[in-house]
Amino acid sequence: MPDPLITDIGGHPAGEIPKEEMNQLYWEKLMIAMFGVLSSKGIYNLDEFRRTVESMHPDEYKKSHFYWRRLDAMANLLVEKGHINYNELVRRANERLASGRRDHAV
């Protein structure tokens, strides 16, 4: 029997569910909108997206949160399908992080 995916926690204790309200950051709103655009254009489907999220390394999955997991999944699918170049993605992400504008519009 294959190892269960990180998201397969049925019957196992999962810990407390956080109940605090958190406002969405600007980039999180943009990411949700981009998710809708890419899926409506047929760039990827929900099954592919779910596969990509669920195939994250368990340690990375646990360290991450909802929006980062989804952003990683979208980027990985776009690279996997040849829509964006991995090296260019890394270069531009590093450039953005170095600029100090990580959670803001351009």
N, C-alpha and C positions, 0 to 999 in steps of 0.2 A: 504494500500500500504506500503511495507517495506521501511525502511529508505534507502536512497541511500548510496552507498559505497563511501569511501573517494576519489576514483579515478573518480567517476561520477560527472564531473563538467560541463557537456554539458549545454550551455546556461547561465552559471554563470561566473561572472568575475573571472579570474584566476590570475590576476596580470601580471607583466612584465616577459618576458622570459629572463633568464640570457644569455648574449651573450659572456662572457669572455671565453677564451680558458683555459683549465686546463689539465695538463699532468696527465695521469693515474699513480697511485701509483703501486708499484710492486704487492701488495696483490690484488689490483683491477683486474690486468691482470690475476693473478692466479685464482681469483674467476670466471671470465668470462670463462676461460678454463675449470674449474671444472664444471661449469654449462653445458657446451657442452658435457663433458664426461658423467655426470650423466644422462642427458636427452637422449643421444645416446645409453646408456646402458639400458634404460627403467626403471631407478630408479624412475623417475617421469616424467610427461608430462607437456606441457605448460599450460594446463587448471588447473592442480593442483597447479602449480607454481603461476599462476596468482591469483587463489583463496587465496593462502596463503599471497601474497603481499597485496591484496585488503582487507583482513580481519584484517589487522593491526589496532590497536586502532588509531583513527584519530589524536590524539595528538602526538603519536609516529611517525606516518607517516609524519606529517608536520615537526617534528624536524629532521627527518632522511634525507638522500639523496639517490640517485639512487643506488649506490653500497651497502650501508648498508642495504637498504630494501631488496635487492636481496640476500645478504648474510644471513640475518635473515630468509628469506623465504626458502632458501636451507637448512639451519640448522633445521628449524622447520619441514620441510618435512622429512628429514632424521631421526629425532627423532620420528615423527608421524608414520613412516613406520617401525620403529624398527631397523634401520641400525646403529644408534649411540645411546648411552645412554645420557640422558639429564644431569645428575649429572657429568658424565665424561667430557662432553662438557664444562660445566660451570667451572669445576676445571681446565681444560687445558687452557681455555680462560683467566681465572684469573691469572694463572701462566705466560702466555705469556704477559699479560698486566703489571704484576709486574716486569717482566724482562726488560722492556723498549724497547723491540724489536717489537713493535706492527705493524709497517708498513714495516718490512724488512724480508728477507728470513732468515731461521734458521741459 
